[in-house]
Amino acid sequence: MKMTDLKKQLSLMEKEELVNLICRLYKGSTQSRDMLDIELCGNDAEKQVVEECKKQISKSFLIQNFSLKAAKKVISDFKKICHNKENLAELMLYYVECGVEFTNTYGDINESFYYSIETMYRNFVNEINSFTDDSYYIKNKKRIDEVYYSSLDIGWGFGDEIEDIHNEIKWRYNEG
């Protein structure tokens, strides 16, 4: 069904039917529930969703559950429902932190692993560079620098690429 058809059908429904439909969607899908929570309850609900997303990302980096695809899907799904871009940046940074910790714990991985972490770090840097001020960067500077320093000695050119991306953070040059 096209969006115009959906809107037409919804406009024909009674209020009680719409409420029941929304309740069914809320119960039937985690993403629908999270989206409605954020829409109706605002930033506090979004922060709770971020914490739940972090748990899912963390689980994806456990050796017995390792799945970059699952971790990236968490971020992709969140991006569709978030209002606060700092929360999206938070999940991107967390993914990179988990990736750097994973390789420092388990040793060299493979090129596709490093490429995935580098790509997410680049997306993160692009996101924070789009912010209107440096408040997110200032608040998270220690974590951002830790990603950089913790990746310096990692092979496959990973440390060099993280350094190059790190140097693209425009807010770094505002420091006194």
C-alpha positions as CSV (number, residue, x, y, z in Angstrom):
1,M,0.0,0.0,0.0
2,K,1.3,3.4,-0.9
3,M,1.5,6.2,1.8
4,T,-1.4,8.1,0.1
5,D,-3.6,5.0,0.3
6,L,-2.6,4.4,3.9
7,K,-3.5,8.0,4.8
8,K,-6.8,7.7,3.0
9,Q,-7.7,4.5,4.9
10,L,-6.6,6.0,8.3
11,S,-8.7,9.1,7.7
12,L,-11.8,6.8,7.3
13,M,-11.3,5.1,10.6
14,E,-13.0,6.1,13.9
15,K,-10.9,7.4,16.7
16,E,-11.3,4.2,18.7
17,E,-10.2,2.1,15.7
18,L,-7.1,4.2,15.4
19,V,-6.3,3.9,19.1
20,N,-6.7,0.1,18.9
21,L,-4.5,0.0,15.8
22,I,-1.8,2.0,17.4
23,C,-2.0,-0.2,20.5
24,R,-1.5,-3.3,18.4
25,L,1.5,-1.7,16.7
26,Y,2.9,-0.8,20.1
27,K,2.6,-4.4,21.3
28,G,3.7,-6.0,18.0
29,S,7.0,-4.3,17.3
30,T,9.9,-3.1,19.4
31,Q,10.7,-0.4,16.9
32,S,7.1,0.9,16.8
33,R,7.0,0.9,20.6
34,D,10.2,2.8,20.8
35,M,9.1,5.3,18.2
36,L,5.8,5.9,20.0
37,D,7.5,6.2,23.4
38,I,9.9,8.9,21.9
39,E,7.0,10.7,20.1
40,L,4.8,10.8,23.2
41,C,7.3,11.0,26.1
42,G,10.2,12.9,24.5
43,N,13.9,13.0,25.3
44,D,13.7,10.9,28.5
45,A,12.1,8.1,26.6
46,E,14.8,8.5,23.8
47,K,17.5,8.3,26.4
48,Q,16.0,5.0,27.7
49,V,15.9,3.7,24.2
50,V,19.6,4.7,23.7
51,E,20.5,2.7,26.9
52,E,18.7,-0.4,25.6
53,C,20.4,0.0,22.2
54,K,23.8,0.1,23.9
55,K,23.0,-3.2,25.6
56,Q,22.1,-4.7,22.3
57,I,25.3,-3.4,20.7
58,S,27.4,-4.6,23.6
59,K,25.9,-8.1,23.2
60,S,26.8,-8.1,19.5
61,F,30.4,-7.6,20.5
62,L,30.5,-10.6,22.9
63,I,32.7,-13.3,21.3
64,Q,29.8,-15.9,21.5
65,N,27.3,-13.5,19.9
66,F,29.7,-11.5,17.7
67,S,27.8,-9.8,14.9
68,L,28.7,-6.4,13.4
69,K,25.6,-6.7,11.2
70,A,23.4,-6.9,14.3
71,A,25.2,-4.0,16.0
72,K,24.9,-1.8,12.9
73,K,21.2,-2.7,12.5
74,V,20.6,-1.4,16.1
75,I,22.0,2.0,15.0
76,S,20.2,2.0,11.7
77,D,16.9,1.2,13.4
78,F,17.5,3.9,16.0
79,K,18.3,6.5,13.3
80,K,14.8,6.1,11.9
81,I,13.1,7.1,15.1
82,C,15.5,9.4,16.9
83,H,14.9,13.1,17.3
84,N,18.1,14.1,19.1
85,K,21.1,13.7,16.8
86,E,23.4,13.6,19.9
87,N,21.8,10.3,20.8
88,L,22.6,8.9,17.4
89,A,26.2,10.1,17.7
90,E,26.3,8.4,21.2
91,L,25.4,5.1,19.7
92,M,27.9,5.5,16.8
93,L,30.7,6.3,19.3
94,Y,29.7,3.4,21.5
95,Y,29.9,1.0,18.5
96,V,33.4,2.3,17.8
97,E,34.4,2.0,21.4
98,C,33.2,-1.6,21.5
99,G,35.0,-2.4,18.3
100,V,38.3,-1.0,19.5
101,E,37.9,-2.8,22.8
102,F,37.1,-6.0,21.0
103,T,40.2,-6.0,18.8
104,N,42.4,-4.9,21.8
105,T,41.0,-7.9,23.7
106,Y,41.0,-10.6,21.1
107,G,43.9,-9.4,18.8
108,D,44.0,-8.8,15.1
109,I,40.6,-9.4,13.4
110,N,40.2,-9.0,9.7
111,E,40.0,-6.2,7.2
112,S,36.2,-6.1,7.0
113,F,36.0,-5.7,10.7
114,Y,38.4,-2.8,10.7
115,Y,36.6,-1.2,7.7
116,S,33.3,-1.4,9.6
117,I,34.7,0.3,12.6
118,E,36.4,3.0,10.5
119,T,33.2,3.6,8.6
120,M,31.2,4.1,11.7
121,Y,33.9,6.4,13.2
122,R,33.7,8.4,10.0
123,N,29.9,8.6,10.2
124,F,30.2,9.6,13.8
125,V,32.7,12.4,13.0
126,N,30.5,13.6,10.2
127,E,27.6,13.7,12.5
128,I,29.3,15.7,15.3
129,N,30.8,18.0,12.7
130,S,27.2,18.8,11.6
131,F,26.3,20.0,15.1
132,T,25.9,23.8,15.6
133,D,28.3,23.9,18.5
134,D,31.0,22.0,20.3
135,S,29.1,21.0,23.4
136,Y,28.8,17.3,22.4
137,Y,32.5,17.1,21.6
138,I,33.5,18.8,24.8
139,K,31.3,16.5,26.9
140,N,32.7,13.4,25.2
141,K,36.3,14.5,24.5
142,K,37.8,11.9,26.8
143,R,35.9,9.1,25.2
144,I,36.7,10.3,21.7
145,D,40.4,10.7,22.5
146,E,40.4,7.2,24.1
147,V,39.2,5.7,20.8
148,Y,42.1,7.4,19.0
149,Y,44.8,6.5,21.6
150,S,43.5,2.9,22.0
151,S,43.7,2.3,18.3
152,L,47.2,3.6,17.6
153,D,49.0,0.3,17.7
154,I,46.3,-1.8,16.0
155,G,47.4,-3.3,12.7
156,W,45.9,-3.4,9.1
157,G,46.4,0.3,8.9
158,F,43.4,0.7,11.3
159,G,45.3,3.0,13.7
160,D,46.4,5.3,10.9
161,E,42.8,5.5,9.5
162,I,41.3,6.3,12.9
163,E,44.0,9.0,13.3
164,D,43.1,10.5,9.9
165,I,39.4,10.5,10.7
166,H,40.0,11.8,14.2
167,N,41.9,14.8,12.7
168,E,38.8,15.6,10.7
169,I,36.9,16.6,13.9
170,K,36.4,20.3,13.5
171,W,35.8,20.9,17.1
172,R,39.4,19.7,18.0
173,Y,40.7,23.0,16.6
174,N,38.6,25.1,18.9
175,E,40.5,23.9,21.9
176,G,42.6,26.3,23.9
